[in-house]
Amino acid sequence: QVQLVESGGGLVQAGDSLRLSCAASGRAFSMYNMGWFRQAPGKEREIVGAIRWNAGDTYYADSVKGRFTISRDNAKNTVYLQMNSLKPEDTAIYYCAASTVMMATTEEGYNYWGQGTQVTVSS
């Protein structure tokens, strides 16, 4: 089992950058593929991106491609989401999740979830 805790959210202006962190505790973090999701008010939760257990592959939603970067440090049991050129439409609660499925892109593919961190981008 893995426990996940996100941090780094906040209120920023359009065009700013923000880095989210997701710290994992529990067994064998390095065995899990990790994903970042977000949920905006009134909308369903959607995938932002994912990273393979060994960081050998990444996936990004079209809406964030070229602006967001996922990375991980298995020695620190942490996965990161670097968000650049933020837009008001990026406003959402951001969640990290752990999966035993290779590069899952839907919620159903993830076994463990953090509590989320709020990101608000003002125009």
Residue frames as a rotation matrix with the C-alpha (Angstrom) as fourth column:
GLN 1
0.575 0.818 0.000 0.00
0.818 -0.575 0.000 0.00
0.000 0.000 -1.000 0.00
VAL 2
-0.578 -0.735 0.355 1.10
0.753 -0.648 -0.115 3.56
0.315 0.201 0.928 -0.76
GLN 3
0.410 0.629 -0.660 0.09
0.767 -0.630 -0.124 6.81
-0.494 -0.456 -0.741 0.93
LEU 4
-0.301 -0.443 0.845 0.32
0.875 -0.480 0.060 9.95
0.379 0.757 0.532 -1.19
VAL 5
0.345 0.351 -0.871 0.45
0.682 -0.731 -0.024 13.58
-0.645 -0.586 -0.491 -0.08
GLU 6
0.191 -0.200 0.961 0.42
0.851 -0.454 -0.264 16.45
0.489 0.868 0.084 -2.57
SER 7
0.290 -0.099 -0.952 1.81
0.592 -0.763 0.260 19.91
-0.752 -0.639 -0.163 -1.88
GLY 8
-0.696 -0.716 0.052 2.78
0.534 -0.468 0.705 23.06
-0.480 0.518 0.708 -3.72
GLY 9
-0.042 0.759 0.649 -0.57
0.936 -0.197 0.292 24.35
0.349 0.620 -0.702 -4.83
GLY 10
-0.467 -0.076 -0.881 -1.58
0.565 -0.792 -0.232 27.97
-0.680 -0.606 0.412 -4.52
LEU 11
0.721 0.690 -0.067 -2.88
0.468 -0.556 -0.687 31.11
-0.511 0.464 -0.724 -6.18
VAL 12
-0.472 -0.881 -0.029 -0.87
0.501 -0.295 0.814 32.40
-0.725 0.369 0.581 -9.13
GLN 13
0.178 0.481 -0.859 -1.38
-0.487 -0.715 -0.501 34.69
-0.855 0.508 0.107 -12.09
ALA 14
0.930 0.192 0.313 -1.71
0.181 0.501 -0.846 33.64
-0.319 0.844 0.431 -15.69
GLY 15
0.693 -0.720 -0.040 1.69
-0.276 -0.214 -0.937 33.00
0.666 0.660 -0.347 -17.19
ASP 16
0.183 -0.610 0.771 3.27
-0.982 -0.081 0.169 32.04
-0.040 -0.788 -0.614 -13.88
SER 17
-0.161 -0.307 -0.938 4.83
-0.304 0.920 -0.249 28.72
0.939 0.245 -0.242 -12.98
LEU 18
0.336 0.266 0.904 4.18
-0.941 0.146 0.306 26.34
-0.051 -0.953 0.300 -10.13
ARG 19
-0.473 -0.473 -0.743 5.68
-0.476 0.847 -0.236 23.02
0.741 0.242 -0.626 -9.09
LEU 20
0.586 0.692 0.421 3.58
-0.780 0.343 0.523 20.42
0.217 -0.635 0.741 -7.35
SER 21
-0.655 -0.749 -0.099 5.10
-0.664 0.633 -0.398 17.61
0.361 -0.195 -0.912 -5.34
CYS 22
0.627 0.769 -0.121 3.65
-0.618 0.586 0.524 14.28
0.474 -0.255 0.843 -4.35
ALA 23
-0.466 -0.800 0.377 5.39
-0.859 0.307 -0.411 12.51
0.213 -0.516 -0.830 -1.49
ALA 24
0.427 0.590 -0.685 4.81
-0.443 0.797 0.410 8.80
0.788 0.128 0.602 -1.13
SER 25
-0.412 -0.500 0.761 5.17
-0.907 0.308 -0.288 6.61
-0.090 -0.809 -0.581 1.90
GLY 26
0.646 0.589 0.486 4.71
-0.536 0.803 -0.262 2.92
-0.544 -0.091 0.834 2.21
ARG 27
0.158 -0.620 0.769 6.12
0.177 0.784 0.595 0.10
-0.971 0.042 0.234 0.27
ALA 28
-0.370 -0.486 0.792 8.04
0.691 0.426 0.584 0.15
-0.621 0.763 0.178 -2.97
PHE 29
0.352 0.471 -0.809 7.21
-0.118 -0.835 -0.537 3.54
-0.929 0.284 -0.239 -4.45
SER 30
-0.428 -0.649 -0.629 9.62
-0.686 -0.220 0.694 2.84
-0.589 0.729 -0.350 -7.28
MET 31
-0.809 0.172 0.562 7.44
0.364 0.898 0.249 -0.04
-0.461 0.406 -0.789 -8.42
TYR 32
0.123 0.991 -0.056 4.48
0.656 -0.124 -0.745 2.22
-0.745 0.054 -0.665 -9.20
ASN 33
-0.564 -0.067 0.823 3.65
0.713 -0.543 0.444 4.16
0.417 0.837 0.354 -12.29
MET 34
-0.484 0.304 -0.821 2.44
0.583 -0.587 -0.562 7.59
-0.652 -0.750 0.106 -11.26
GLY 35
-0.255 0.472 0.844 -0.18
0.828 -0.344 0.443 9.92
0.500 0.812 -0.303 -12.62
TRP 36
-0.883 0.139 -0.448 -1.37
0.130 -0.846 -0.517 13.46
-0.451 -0.515 0.729 -12.09
PHE 37
-0.271 0.879 0.392 -5.06
0.898 0.084 0.432 14.24
0.346 0.470 -0.812 -12.46
ARG 38
-0.994 0.047 -0.098 -7.10
-0.001 -0.906 -0.424 17.38
-0.109 -0.421 0.900 -11.98
GLN 39
-0.250 0.966 0.064 -10.70
0.957 0.237 0.169 18.26
0.148 0.104 -0.984 -11.33
ALA 40
-0.943 0.020 0.333 -12.12
0.001 -0.998 0.063 21.67
0.334 0.060 0.941 -12.05
PRO 41
-0.673 0.738 0.050 -15.39
-0.229 -0.144 -0.963 22.86
-0.703 -0.660 0.266 -10.47
GLY 42
0.281 0.933 -0.223 -18.36
-0.609 -0.006 -0.793 21.23
-0.741 0.359 0.567 -12.15
LYS 43
0.316 -0.245 -0.917 -16.19
-0.869 0.312 -0.383 18.98
0.380 0.918 -0.114 -14.30
GLU 44
0.993 -0.015 -0.115 -15.07
0.045 0.963 0.266 15.40
0.107 -0.269 0.957 -14.18
ARG 45
0.413 -0.906 0.090 -11.59
-0.335 -0.060 0.940 14.48
-0.847 -0.419 -0.328 -13.06
GLU 46
0.980 -0.123 -0.155 -9.20
-0.126 0.213 -0.969 14.25
0.152 0.969 0.194 -15.99
ILE 47
0.509 -0.860 -0.021 -5.69
0.787 0.456 0.414 13.03
-0.347 -0.227 0.910 -16.48
VAL 48
0.789 -0.403 -0.463 -2.92
-0.436 -0.899 0.039 15.58
-0.432 0.171 -0.885 -16.76
GLY 49
0.242 -0.749 -0.616 -0.04
-0.786 0.221 -0.578 13.18
0.569 0.624 -0.535 -17.29
ALA 50
0.971 0.027 0.239 1.68
-0.160 0.813 0.560 10.01
-0.180 -0.582 0.793 -16.22
ILE 51
0.147 -0.974 -0.172 5.18
-0.952 -0.093 -0.290 8.69
0.267 0.206 -0.941 -15.74
ARG 52
0.537 -0.024 -0.843 6.50
-0.087 0.993 -0.083 5.15
0.839 0.118 0.531 -15.87
TRP 53
0.968 -0.098 -0.230 7.98
0.248 0.279 0.928 3.60
-0.027 -0.955 0.294 -12.73
ASN 54
0.167 -0.985 -0.042 11.54
0.862 0.126 0.490 4.08
-0.478 -0.118 0.871 -14.02
ALA 55
0.255 0.049 -0.966 10.82
-0.099 -0.992 -0.076 7.50
-0.962 0.115 -0.248 -15.60
GLY 56
-0.665 -0.608 0.434 11.48
0.295 0.320 0.900 5.90
-0.687 0.726 -0.033 -18.95
ASP 57
-0.627 0.536 0.565 8.25
0.617 -0.101 0.780 7.16
0.475 0.838 -0.268 -20.50
THR 58
-0.757 0.449 -0.474 5.80
0.112 -0.626 -0.772 9.97
-0.644 -0.637 0.424 -19.95
TYR 59
-0.370 0.736 0.567 2.33
0.875 0.071 0.478 10.85
0.312 0.673 -0.670 -21.17
TYR 60
-0.860 0.139 -0.491 0.65
0.109 -0.890 -0.443 14.26
-0.499 -0.434 0.750 -21.29
ALA 61
0.209 0.960 0.184 -2.84
0.739 -0.032 -0.673 15.38
-0.641 0.277 -0.716 -22.05
ASP 62
-0.055 -0.205 0.977 -3.02
0.925 -0.378 -0.027 17.59
0.375 0.903 0.211 -25.12
SER 63
0.791 0.504 0.347 -4.19
0.356 -0.840 0.409 20.52
0.498 -0.200 -0.844 -23.01
VAL 64
0.871 -0.490 -0.044 -0.91
-0.190 -0.417 0.889 20.64
-0.454 -0.765 -0.456 -21.07
LYS 65
0.538 -0.697 0.475 1.58
0.808 0.587 -0.055 19.27
-0.240 0.413 0.878 -23.57
GLY 66
0.042 -0.650 0.758 4.58
0.674 -0.542 -0.502 21.58
0.737 0.532 0.416 -23.90
ARG 67
0.197 0.085 0.977 3.72
-0.455 -0.875 0.167 23.46
0.869 -0.477 -0.134 -20.69
PHE 68
0.677 0.122 0.726 3.73
-0.725 0.284 0.628 20.79
-0.130 -0.951 0.281 -17.97
THR 69
-0.073 -0.746 -0.662 6.50
-0.543 0.586 -0.601 18.31
0.836 0.316 -0.448 -17.12
ILE 70
0.912 0.318 0.258 6.28
-0.397 0.534 0.746 15.26
0.100 -0.783 0.614 -14.89
SER 71
-0.097 -0.943 -0.318 9.37
-0.479 0.324 -0.816 13.89
0.873 0.073 -0.483 -13.20
ARG 72
0.928 0.370 -0.041 10.13
-0.151 0.475 0.867 11.61
0.340 -0.799 0.496 -10.31
ASP 73
-0.193 -0.955 0.225 12.89
-0.776 0.009 -0.630 10.95
0.600 -0.296 -0.743 -7.82
ASN 74
0.512 0.457 -0.727 12.59
-0.052 0.862 0.505 7.40
0.857 -0.220 0.465 -6.60
ALA 75
-0.456 -0.742 -0.492 15.31
0.542 0.207 -0.814 7.95
0.706 -0.638 0.308 -4.01
LYS 76
-0.968 0.144 0.204 13.08
-0.242 -0.735 -0.633 10.62
0.059 -0.662 0.747 -2.44
ASN 77
-0.612 0.788 0.071 9.80
0.753 0.608 -0.252 8.78
-0.241 -0.100 -0.965 -3.04
THR 78
-0.106 0.511 -0.853 8.50
0.062 -0.853 -0.519 11.88
-0.992 -0.108 0.058 -4.78
VAL 79
-0.258 0.110 0.960 6.89
0.965 0.079 0.250 12.72
-0.049 0.991 -0.127 -8.09
TYR 80
-0.547 -0.069 -0.834 6.70
0.201 -0.978 -0.051 16.27
-0.813 -0.195 0.549 -9.41
LEU 81
0.266 0.578 0.771 4.51
0.960 -0.089 -0.264 18.25
-0.084 0.811 -0.579 -11.76
GLN 82
-0.647 -0.514 -0.563 6.20
0.398 -0.858 0.326 21.36
-0.650 -0.013 0.760 -13.13
MET 83
0.308 0.848 0.431 3.57
0.916 -0.142 -0.374 23.68
-0.256 0.510 -0.821 -14.55
ASN 84
-0.728 -0.580 -0.367 4.65
0.407 -0.795 0.450 26.59
-0.552 0.178 0.814 -16.73
SER 85
-0.939 0.344 0.005 2.69
-0.219 -0.609 0.762 29.22
0.265 0.715 0.647 -18.64
LEU 86
-0.718 0.685 -0.118 -0.32
0.589 0.509 -0.628 28.61
-0.370 -0.521 -0.769 -16.44
LYS 87
-0.752 0.584 0.306 -3.74
-0.064 -0.526 0.848 29.58
0.656 0.618 0.433 -17.74
PRO 88
-0.465 0.654 0.596 -6.99
-0.883 -0.291 -0.369 30.29
-0.068 -0.698 0.713 -15.89
GLU 89
0.498 0.705 -0.506 -8.38
-0.755 0.639 0.147 27.05
0.427 0.309 0.850 -17.33
ASP 90
-0.301 -0.649 -0.699 -5.70
-0.025 0.738 -0.674 25.15
0.953 -0.185 -0.239 -15.40
THR 91
-0.490 0.198 0.849 -7.54
-0.847 -0.338 -0.410 26.06
0.206 -0.920 0.333 -12.19
ALA 92
0.429 0.570 -0.701 -8.45
-0.328 0.821 0.467 22.81
0.842 0.030 0.539 -10.45
ILE 93
0.555 -0.325 0.766 -7.69
-0.685 0.344 0.642 20.48
-0.472 -0.881 -0.032 -7.61
TYR 94
0.187 -0.605 -0.774 -4.66
-0.768 0.402 -0.499 18.43
0.613 0.688 -0.389 -8.61
TYR 95
0.744 0.130 0.655 -4.28
-0.535 0.703 0.468 14.84
-0.400 -0.699 0.593 -7.48
CYS 96
-0.370 -0.781 -0.504 -1.46
-0.901 0.433 -0.009 12.39
0.225 0.450 -0.864 -7.75
ALA 97
0.696 0.633 0.340 -2.15
-0.668 0.744 -0.017 8.69
-0.263 -0.216 0.940 -8.03
ALA 98
-0.462 -0.866 0.191 -0.22
-0.773 0.499 0.391 5.43
-0.434 0.033 -0.900 -8.10
SER 99
0.639 0.693 -0.333 -0.84
-0.757 0.490 -0.432 2.60
-0.136 0.529 0.838 -10.48
THR 100
-0.115 -0.628 0.769 0.36
-0.205 0.773 0.601 -0.91
-0.972 -0.089 -0.218 -11.10
VAL 101
0.616 0.379 0.690 -0.90
0.609 0.325 -0.723 -0.61
-0.499 0.866 -0.030 -14.67
MET 102
-0.433 -0.890 0.142 1.63
0.768 -0.281 0.576 0.61
-0.473 0.358 0.805 -17.21
MET 103
-0.992 -0.103 -0.073 0.90
0.058 -0.885 0.463 4.23
-0.113 0.455 0.883 -18.19
ALA 104
-0.260 0.965 0.025 -2.80
0.958 0.261 -0.123 4.17
-0.125 -0.008 -0.992 -17.35
THR 105
-0.927 -0.058 0.370 -4.67
0.175 -0.941 0.290 7.25
0.331 0.334 0.883 -18.57
THR 106
0.036 0.973 0.226 -7.99
-0.187 -0.216 0.958 6.78
0.982 -0.077 0.175 -16.77
GLU 107
-0.009 0.022 1.000 -8.94
-0.964 -0.267 -0.003 6.87
0.267 -0.963 0.024 -13.11
GLU 108
0.870 0.484 0.094 -9.82
-0.492 0.838 0.236 3.21
0.036 -0.252 0.967 -13.15
GLY 109
0.573 -0.715 -0.399 -6.17
0.175 0.583 -0.793 2.35
0.800 0.385 0.460 -13.74
TYR 110
-0.362 -0.729 0.581 -5.01
-0.377 -0.455 -0.807 3.85
0.852 -0.511 -0.110 -10.45
ASN 111
-0.011 0.282 -0.959 -5.01
0.588 0.778 0.222 2.13
0.809 -0.562 -0.174 -7.10
TYR 112
-0.010 -0.118 -0.993 -3.99
0.964 -0.267 0.022 4.85
-0.267 -0.957 0.117 -4.65
TRP 113
0.263 0.244 0.934 -4.82
0.570 -0.820 0.053 8.56
0.779 0.518 -0.355 -4.50
GLY 114
-0.840 -0.470 -0.272 -3.68
0.519 -0.549 -0.654 11.63
0.158 -0.691 0.705 -2.62
GLN 115
-0.133 0.821 -0.556 -6.06
0.799 -0.243 -0.550 14.15
-0.586 -0.517 -0.623 -1.09
GLY 116
0.368 0.243 0.898 -5.36
0.860 -0.456 -0.229 16.81
0.353 0.856 -0.377 -3.70
THR 117
-0.398 -0.474 -0.786 -3.95
0.646 -0.753 0.126 20.32
-0.651 -0.457 0.606 -3.74
GLN 118
0.646 0.763 0.000 -5.74
0.581 -0.492 -0.649 23.40
-0.496 0.419 -0.761 -5.06
VAL 119
-0.663 -0.738 0.123 -4.26
0.642 -0.476 0.601 25.37
-0.385 0.477 0.790 -7.93
THR 120
0.548 0.822 -0.154 -5.92
0.642 -0.531 -0.552 28.66
-0.536 0.203 -0.819 -8.81
VAL 121
-0.602 -0.713 0.360 -4.79
0.768 -0.394 0.505 30.73
-0.218 0.580 0.785 -11.78
SER 122
0.284 0.692 -0.663 -6.10
0.418 -0.712 -0.564 34.27
-0.863 -0.117 -0.492 -12.02
SER 123
0.321 -0.083 0.944 -6.33
0.942 -0.078 -0.327 36.17
0.101 0.994 0.053 -15.29
